Amino acid sequence: MSEFVVENLRRGIAAAVIAAAFAGPAMAKENGPDIQGVLEAAYAKYKDLQEGANADYIPALAKVDSKIYGIALVTPDGKVYTAGDVKSEVSIQSISKVFTMAKVIEDDGADAIEKRIGVDATGMRFNSIVSVEFAQKALGGPEINPLVNPGAITATSMVQGASRAEVWKKIIDFHSDFAGRPLSVNQEVYESEAATNQRNQAIGALMYAYGFIKSDPAQATDVYTEQCSISVNAKDLATMAATLANGGKNPVTGKQVMKTENVPEVLAVMATAGLYDDSGKWLYHTGLPGKSGVGGGIIAVSPGKFGIAVVSPPLDAAGNSVRAQKAIADISNALGGNPYATQPAATGKKK
């Protein structure tokens, strides 16, 4: 994807955030849509869906209850709507990539991500090693992105700290601020991933060899593995998404977690690379910047309108929750969430 397209996507999302800030939260109108009813309808529609299967390449994920199914939506004025099981926790997995990327952008600026890692979709699998070789040899520079494993491990390595503990504290605190409560790690998942992440270790070493990671690739991979093991529920994830929808201000706690001007870059990368190999299909059908994780969660952002999340562990072949994709698409369509679905301006002539 060209820099021109990425920049215009970024500007479009920024315009949506700014317009919503001046217009006020559209979803909060007294006579607006029945948000709770829309969530309950989507929950009921897909409750008995039997498609998909839990991720099993990480042994601990195969044991997660596949019947967990919860939907949460949070508006910019802090209203929380839920349906189904929003208390059961799953591991955040790749959704964490969004917030570590956001941390790097917040601390070092948007250029740090674009110049060190890249912001283009790779067109290859999320854990592809070939994509690293192709970017380095054929393109002569960083043409990856922070939402695939090579870029995500590199982004984790860019979080500054004098020790591993300091780096980790910055990451977990930032995630917790987005969620609006202290988050913790599922140790069983972390240990299971750490015992089976040899491919990620190889990716970290390769990124170090090519100079993307500046030091200690083993630590970067281990911290990345731990961040993927953070436990979250649907309400946590929806609040995290809503914080992005609300220009970086957590609508539940009122804390400004990141600068408003840094949010569009985060959303732009989510839009182009958030749902693994099906990112283009997702954007085509919903228009929403989103991010999935193999733990079964998906978040999506309608700038200025809402953040939404669904947790349901069974995944499709691309690694995205089956129920979550369907439920979010239905809910967003019912609530007018697609930021590209604009109405033509009135052109009536004055008499």
C-alpha positions in Angstrom: 0.0 0.0 0.0 1.5 3.4 -1.0 2.3 6.1 1.5 -0.3 8.3 -0.3 -3.1 5.8 0.5 -1.9 5.3 4.1 -1.7 9.0 4.7 -5.2 9.7 3.2 -6.6 6.9 5.3 -5.0 8.4 8.4 -6.4 11.8 7.6 -9.9 10.4 7.0 -9.9 8.7 10.3 -8.6 11.8 12.0 -11.4 13.9 10.4 -14.0 11.4 11.7 -12.6 11.7 15.2 -12.5 15.5 15.1 -16.0 15.8 13.6 -17.4 13.5 16.2 -15.8 15.5 19.0 -17.5 18.7 17.8 -20.9 17.0 17.0 -21.0 15.1 20.3 -21.5 11.3 20.7 -24.1 10.4 18.1 -24.9 7.1 19.9 -26.0 8.9 23.1 -29.1 10.6 21.7 -32.2 10.0 23.7 -34.2 8.9 20.7 -31.4 7.1 19.0 -31.1 3.4 18.2 -31.8 0.7 20.8 -28.2 -0.3 21.4 -29.0 -2.9 24.1 -31.6 -4.5 21.8 -29.2 -4.6 18.9 -26.5 -6.3 21.1 -29.1 -8.8 22.4 -30.3 -9.6 18.9 -26.8 -10.3 17.6 -26.0 -12.4 20.7 -29.1 -14.5 20.2 -28.5 -14.9 16.4 -25.1 -16.4 16.8 -25.3 -18.1 20.2 -25.8 -21.6 18.8 -23.4 -21.2 15.9 -21.1 -24.2 15.8 -18.5 -23.0 13.2 -14.7 -22.8 14.0 -12.4 -24.3 16.5 -10.1 -23.1 19.3 -6.5 -22.4 18.4 -4.4 -25.5 19.3 -0.9 -24.6 18.3 -0.6 -23.1 21.8 -1.7 -26.0 24.0 -3.3 -23.9 26.7 -5.6 -22.2 24.2 -7.0 -25.6 23.1 -8.4 -26.0 26.7 -10.3 -22.7 26.8 -14.1 -23.1 27.0 -15.3 -22.8 23.4 -18.8 -21.8 24.7 -17.6 -18.5 26.0 -19.5 -15.8 24.1 -19.8 -12.2 25.2 -20.4 -8.9 23.6 -19.7 -5.4 25.0 -20.0 -1.9 23.5 -18.9 1.3 25.1 -19.8 4.8 23.9 -17.7 8.0 24.2 -19.9 9.2 27.1 -19.0 6.1 29.1 -22.1 4.1 28.7 -21.5 0.3 28.7 -23.8 -2.2 27.0 -23.3 -5.9 27.2 -24.8 -9.2 26.2 -23.8 -12.7 27.1 -20.7 -13.7 29.1 -18.6 -10.6 29.6 -16.9 -11.8 32.8 -15.0 -14.9 31.6 -11.4 -14.0 30.6 -9.3 -15.1 27.7 -5.8 -14.2 26.8 -5.5 -11.0 24.7 -3.0 -12.5 22.3 -2.4 -10.4 19.1 -4.9 -7.6 20.2 -2.0 -6.6 22.5 0.0 -5.6 19.5 -2.3 -2.6 19.0 -1.6 -1.1 22.5 2.2 -1.8 22.5 2.3 -0.1 19.1 0.3 2.8 20.6 2.8 3.0 23.5 5.7 3.3 21.1 3.9 6.0 19.1 3.1 7.8 22.3 6.6 7.8 23.6 8.6 8.1 20.3 6.2 9.5 17.8 4.6 8.0 14.7 7.7 8.2 12.6 9.4 5.7 14.9 7.0 3.0 13.9 6.9 3.9 10.2 10.7 4.2 9.7 11.8 1.3 11.9 9.1 -1.2 11.2 6.8 0.0 8.4 3.0 0.3 8.1 2.2 -1.7 5.0 0.3 -5.0 5.1 2.7 -7.8 4.1 0.3 -10.0 2.2 1.7 -13.0 4.1 0.9 -15.0 7.2 1.2 -13.1 10.6 4.2 -15.3 11.6 5.9 -15.3 8.2 9.7 -15.4 8.1 9.7 -15.0 4.3 8.0 -11.6 4.7 11.1 -10.4 6.6 13.4 -11.6 4.0 11.3 -10.1 1.2 11.1 -6.7 2.9 14.8 -6.7 3.5 16.1 -8.0 0.2 13.5 -6.9 -2.4 12.3 -3.6 -1.0 15.4 -2.5 0.8 13.7 -1.2 3.9 11.0 -1.8 6.5 7.8 -2.9 4.8 6.2 -4.9 7.6 3.8 -3.5 10.2 3.5 -3.8 14.0 0.5 -6.1 13.8 2.4 -9.1 12.4 4.8 -11.0 14.6 8.1 -9.6 13.3 6.9 -6.0 13.6 5.2 -6.7 16.9 8.3 -8.2 18.5 10.3 -5.2 17.2 7.7 -2.8 18.7 8.0 -4.5 22.0 11.8 -4.1 21.8 11.3 -0.4 21.3 9.5 0.1 24.7 12.2 1.8 26.8 13.4 0.7 30.2 16.5 0.1 32.2 15.5 -3.5 33.0 13.0 -6.1 31.8 10.8 -5.4 34.8 10.7 -1.7 33.9 9.8 -2.4 30.3 7.1 -4.9 31.4 5.6 -2.4 33.9 5.2 0.2 31.1 3.4 -2.3 28.9 1.0 -3.7 31.5 0.2 -0.3 32.9 -0.6 1.1 29.5 -2.9 -1.8 28.7 -4.5 -1.4 32.1 -5.1 2.3 31.6 -6.9 1.5 28.3 -9.0 -1.2 30.0 -9.8 0.9 33.0 -8.7 -1.6 35.6 -5.5 -3.4 36.6 -4.9 -6.3 34.2 -2.8 -9.4 35.0 -1.2 -12.3 33.1 -2.6 -15.8 32.7 0.5 -17.7 33.8 -0.6 -21.0 32.3 -1.0 -19.4 28.9 2.3 -17.6 29.3 4.2 -20.7 30.2 2.5 -22.7 27.5 3.4 -20.1 24.9 7.0 -19.7 26.2 7.5 -23.4 25.8 6.3 -23.5 22.2 7.4 -20.1 20.7 10.5 -21.3 18.9 9.3 -19.7 15.7 8.9 -16.3 17.4 12.4 -16.7 18.9 13.7 -17.3 15.3 11.8 -14.2 14.1 13.3 -12.1 16.9 16.8 -13.3 16.1 16.3 -12.5 12.4 14.9 -9.0 13.2 18.0 -8.4 15.3 20.3 -9.7 12.6 18.8 -7.1 10.2 19.0 -4.3 12.7 15.3 -3.8 13.3 15.8 -4.9 17.0 18.7 -3.1 18.4 19.6 -5.3 21.4 18.5 -8.5 23.3 16.0 -10.1 20.9 15.5 -12.9 23.4 14.1 -10.5 26.0 11.9 -8.8 23.3 10.4 -12.1 22.4 9.8 -13.1 26.0 8.2 -9.8 26.9 6.1 -10.1 23.7 5.0 -13.6 24.7 4.0 -12.3 28.2 2.0 -9.4 26.8 0.0 -11.8 24.6 -0.9 -13.7 27.8 -2.7 -10.8 29.5 -6.1 -11.8 30.6 -9.1 -9.8 29.4 -12.9 -10.1 29.1 -15.2 -8.6 26.6 -15.9 -5.5 28.7 -12.1 -4.8 29.1 -11.6 -5.1 25.3 -14.6 -2.9 24.5 -13.3 -0.2 26.9 -9.9 -0.4 25.2 -11.5 0.0 21.8 -13.7 2.8 23.1 -10.7 4.7 24.4 -9.4 4.8 20.8 -12.8 5.7 19.5 -12.8 8.6 22.0 -9.5 10.2 20.9 -7.4 8.4 23.5 -9.5 9.3 26.5 -10.9 6.4 28.5 -14.6 7.1 28.5 -15.2 5.1 31.7 -12.4 6.4 33.9 -12.0 9.8 32.2 -8.2 9.3 32.0 -6.4 10.7 28.9 -4.4 7.5 28.1 -2.7 8.8 24.9 -2.7 12.0 22.9 -5.6 12.5 20.6 -3.3 13.4 17.7 -1.6 9.9 18.0 -4.8 7.9 17.6 -5.2 8.1 13.8 -2.0 6.3 13.1 -3.0 3.5 15.4 -6.4 3.2 13.7 -4.8 3.3 10.2 -2.6 0.3 10.9 -5.6 -1.6 12.5 -7.6 -0.9 9.3 -5.0 -2.2 6.9 -3.6 -5.2 8.9 -5.9 -6.0 11.9 -7.5 -9.3 11.0 -4.6 -11.4 9.7 -5.1 -12.6 6.1 -8.7 -11.4 6.0 -8.0 -7.7 6.9 -9.1 -6.5 3.5 -12.4 -8.5 3.6 -13.1 -7.2 7.1 -12.6 -3.6 6.1 -14.6 -4.1 2.9 -17.6 -5.4 4.9 -17.4 -3.2 8.0 -15.2 -0.2 7.4 -14.0 -0.5 11.0 -10.4 -0.5 12.2 -10.2 -3.8 14.1 -7.9 -6.3 15.7 -8.3 -10.0 16.4 -6.4 -12.4 18.6 -6.3 -16.2 18.6 -7.5 -16.2 22.1 -10.9 -15.5 20.6 -11.3 -11.8 21.0 -11.9 -9.1 18.4 -12.0 -5.3 19.0 -13.4 -2.7 16.5 -13.5 1.0 16.6 -16.1 3.4 15.1 -14.3 6.7 15.6 -16.4 9.1 17.7 -19.2 6.6 18.0 -18.2 3.4 19.9 -15.7 0.8 20.7 -17.0 -2.8 20.5 -15.5 -6.2 21.4 -16.7 -9.8 21.2 -15.0 -12.8 22.9 -15.7 -16.2 21.4 -12.8 -18.7 21.1 -13.7 -20.8 18.0 -11.7 -19.4 15.1 -11.9 -19.6 11.3 -9.0 -20.7 9.1 -7.5 -17.2 9.1 -7.4 -17.2 13.0 -10.3 -14.8 13.6 -13.3 -15.5 15.9 -16.2 -16.7 13.8 -19.0 -15.4 16.1 -17.1 -12.1 16.8 -16.8 -11.2 13.1 -20.5 -11.8 12.4 -21.8 -10.2 15.6 -19.7 -7.0 15.2 -20.6 -6.6 11.5 -24.3 -6.9 12.4 -24.2 -4.5 15.3 -22.1 -1.9 13.4 -24.4 -2.0 10.4 -27.5 -1.6 12.7 -25.9 1.4 14.5 -24.4 3.1 11.5 -20.8 2.5 12.6 -19.1 2.4 9.2 -17.1 5.6 8.9 -17.1 5.3 5.2 -20.9 5.2 4.9 -21.4 8.9 4.4 -24.6 10.5 3.1 -24.4 12.9 0.1 -24.6 16.6 1.1 -27.9 18.5 0.5 -27.8 20.4 -2.9 -31.2 22.1 -2.9 -31.2 25.4 -4.6 -32.3 28.5 -2.8 -35.5 30.1 -4.0 
